[in-house]
Amino acid sequence: MIDKLKFFNSKRRKGLMGIALSNTHISLVHCVQADQGKPKVSMAHVEQLRLEDDIGLKRLVHHLGLKFYPCNLVLNADQYQVLQVDKPNMPEDEIQNALVWKVKSLIDYPVTDATIRGIDVPSDPQQPNRSPFMFAICAKNNLLQDVSNRLMDAGFQLKSVDVQVLAQRNIAALLEQDNRVVVLVSLSAKGCLITFSAGGELYHARFVELDRGYLYDQLGDLIASNLERLVLELQRSLDSFDRQFPYLSVQRVVICPDQNATRFVDDLKNSLYLPVETFTLADIVELPEGEDFSSIEKQSMLLTALGAALRSEENL
């Protein structure tokens, strides 16, 4: 079943339905790429529904007519690993098999139980002889099998599987200016995903987990100690990126829609040397008319699914 899906191969078809899952809800976004102007979202839906609710999933597919949409599922940050490895010096059609041996000692489960795909990282054009590296993205076969089977049994036309880090890169591509690096930061219940992108390419990514397990307190506010740590880890990521990619210029840091984004931005502005901004979905895509997207919580829930729907044929 897994072999029939295009796994971690960030190519997208025009008109994909992006699917993102959490412990409490499923988010769906259908997006059509435009030759000019913003991508157009034709459907955006959040349903309080768990993956294990087989009957509920079937009802959702029937109610929204989803069986007619090719879908791209995005895995959450805790469902896969991103490993930076030296790119094997061999023909392109042999690299995939070589990656298996590269990551064998880097994952904590048998490599035979993993699906592994490689993503190229652009090299320094001023140093063509420098050894290139790439990202190896790994996920457990049984997890992929379970999630894909449940969705397809419910009637979804699942065509591909993506990962959150690449979905976030797709969002960042809509925020880029002059091909300079955009640092995009998204907050979730368990941490913070930081990506560095330029020219539609992913250069660096890091997921910051939290010692206390959760980012927010019972009132939905950022826990002060977690906020301090996120600021510190972002500073460290920026320093590491500058050392690794001295030929790239970071333009700004952008915080994804979140109920605590304003406070996070204020703290970052006092700590970083770069501009720090936020955005809304309306800034990057054309949203369906007649629907209310003013809720920041709703925008946050839809963002990863939107990134899944924004796969591009140019990106690997």
ZATI-165641 format. One line per 8 residues: number of its first residue (from 1); for each residue x negated, y negated, z negated of C-alpha. Coordinates in steps of 0.1 Angstrom, whole numbers, plus 5000, padded with zeros to 4 digits. Layout:
BEGIN
NUM	X,Y,Z  ...
END
This chain:
BEGIN
1	5000,5000,5000  4972,4976,4991  4954,4981,5024  4985,4968,5042  4982,4934,5026  4957,4907,5035  4940,4904,5002  4920,4873,4992
9	4917,4864,5028  4927,4828,5026  4942,4827,5061  4978,4815,5062  5006,4817,5087  5027,4787,5095  5057,4787,5072  5046,4809,5043
17	5066,4813,5011  5042,4810,4981  5050,4831,4950  5036,4824,4916  5044,4844,4885  5041,4837,4848  5053,4855,4816  5086,4835,4817
25	5094,4825,4853  5088,4829,4890  5081,4799,4912  5087,4799,4950  5077,4773,4975  5082,4775,5013  5059,4751,5032  5055,4743,5069
33	5023,4728,5081  5026,4696,5102  5003,4686,5130  5004,4651,5116  5015,4637,5083  5022,4656,5051  5031,4693,5050  5069,4698,5047
41	5084,4718,5018  5117,4733,5029  5124,4752,4996  5111,4749,4961  5126,4770,4933  5118,4780,4897  5137,4808,4881  5135,4820,4845
49	5127,4856,4854  5100,4881,4846  5084,4904,4871  5096,4934,4851  5133,4924,4858  5138,4945,4889  5175,4938,4891  5170,4900,4886
57	5144,4900,4914  5167,4917,4938  5195,4892,4930  5171,4863,4936  5160,4876,4970  5197,4881,4980  5209,4847,4966  5182,4827,4983
65	5179,4848,5015  5142,4854,5008  5139,4886,5027  5134,4866,5059  5104,4847,5046  5068,4861,5049  5053,4857,5014  5019,4850,4999
73	5016,4860,4962  4990,4842,4941  4974,4860,4911  4969,4840,4879  4934,4832,4866  4935,4860,4840  4943,4886,4867  4911,4885,4887
81	4874,4875,4884  4853,4851,4905  4816,4860,4906  4789,4840,4923  4764,4863,4941  4737,4859,4967  4751,4865,5002  4738,4898,5016
89	4713,4893,5044  4730,4915,5070  4756,4914,5098  4789,4898,5088  4808,4931,5094  4787,4949,5068  4788,4923,5041  4821,4935,5026
97	4807,4969,5018  4775,4954,5004  4795,4933,4980  4807,4964,4962  4771,4971,4951  4765,4935,4942  4793,4934,4917  4791,4969,4904
105	4772,4959,4873  4791,4926,4868  4826,4940,4861  4838,4960,4831  4857,4987,4850  4847,5012,4878  4841,4995,4911  4861,5022,4927
113	4891,5008,4908  4886,4973,4923  4896,4954,4954  4868,4930,4963  4866,4902,4988  4839,4877,4996  4844,4839,5002  4815,4820,5018
121	4801,4789,5001  4788,4763,5026  4750,4759,5024  4729,4728,5023  4725,4716,5059  4692,4700,5049  4678,4733,5037  4687,4759,5064
129	4662,4784,5050  4676,4785,5015  4694,4817,5007  4732,4812,5008  4755,4825,4982  4792,4834,4981  4820,4842,4957  4831,4878,4951
137	4867,4879,4940  4877,4911,4922  4910,4924,4909  4921,4958,4896  4938,4980,4921  4965,4992,4897  4975,4956,4889  4977,4948,4926
145	4997,4979,4933  5022,4973,4905  5028,4936,4913  5031,4942,4951  5053,4972,4947  5077,4954,4925  5080,4924,4948  5084,4945,4979
153	5110,4968,4963  5130,4937,4954  5130,4927,4991  5102,4902,4994  5083,4903,5027  5049,4903,5010  5023,4897,5036  4992,4887,5016
161	4978,4883,4981  4959,4852,4970  4942,4839,4938  4948,4808,4918  4914,4793,4925  4920,4794,4962  4955,4780,4958  4941,4751,4939
169	4915,4746,4966  4944,4742,4991  4960,4715,4969  4926,4697,4966  4923,4696,5004  4953,4673,5005  4937,4650,4980  4903,4647,4997
177	4890,4614,5011  4860,4611,5035  4850,4648,5029  4837,4639,4995  4841,4662,4966  4873,4663,4946  4873,4678,4912  4907,4692,4906
185	4918,4702,4870  4949,4721,4862  4961,4729,4826  4979,4760,4816  4991,4777,4784  4957,4794,4779  4931,4771,4794  4920,4749,4822
193	4910,4757,4858  4884,4734,4873  4876,4735,4911  4851,4715,4931  4861,4712,4968  4851,4692,4999  4861,4695,5035  4886,4722,5026
201	4859,4744,5012  4855,4757,4976  4820,4750,4962  4824,4757,4925  4851,4770,4901  4854,4776,4865  4882,4787,4841  4878,4774,4806
209	4895,4797,4781  4904,4784,4747  4893,4799,4714  4927,4794,4698  4944,4811,4727  4968,4783,4735  4964,4748,4748  4996,4733,4732
217	5011,4733,4698  5047,4742,4690  5058,4707,4700  5043,4710,4734  5014,4685,4727  4978,4691,4734  4959,4704,4703  4932,4678,4696
225	4904,4704,4692  4913,4719,4726  4914,4685,4742  4879,4677,4729  4866,4711,4742  4882,4706,4777  4865,4672,4780  4832,4686,4769
233	4834,4716,4793  4844,4693,4822  4813,4672,4815  4792,4703,4815  4807,4715,4848  4800,4682,4864  4764,4683,4853  4760,4719,4866
241	4775,4710,4899  4752,4680,4904  4722,4703,4898  4734,4730,4921  4747,4707,4949  4726,4675,4948  4734,4668,4984  4772,4665,4977
249	4788,4634,4963  4816,4638,4938  4843,4611,4944  4868,4615,4916  4884,4638,4891  4921,4645,4896  4944,4660,4870  4973,4681,4882
257	5009,4673,4871  5013,4682,4834  5032,4668,4804  4999,4659,4787  4981,4646,4818  4983,4610,4808  4965,4616,4775  4940,4639,4791
265	4932,4612,4817  4928,4586,4791  4903,4607,4772  4884,4616,4803  4881,4580,4814  4864,4572,4782  4840,4601,4786  4831,4604,4823
273	4814,4581,4848  4838,4590,4876  4873,4577,4884  4900,4599,4869  4935,4601,4884  4967,4620,4885  4992,4627,4913  5027,4639,4919
281	5039,4665,4945  5055,4636,4965  5020,4622,4970  5008,4652,4989  5038,4669,5006  5072,4660,5019  5098,4674,4995  5133,4685,5003
289	5159,4657,5003  5187,4658,4977  5167,4676,4950  5153,4661,4918  5115,4666,4914  5111,4639,4888  5104,4664,4860  5066,4668,4855
297	5072,4702,4839  5090,4713,4871  5062,4700,4893  5036,4718,4872  5055,4751,4876  5057,4747,4914  5021,4736,4920  5004,4771,4922
305	5032,4784,4945  5027,4754,4967  4990,4761,4969  4998,4797,4979  5020,4784,5007  4992,4761,5019  4969,4788,5032  4949,4777,5063
313	4938,4796,5093  4904,4778,5091  4895,4789,5056  4881,4822,5047
END
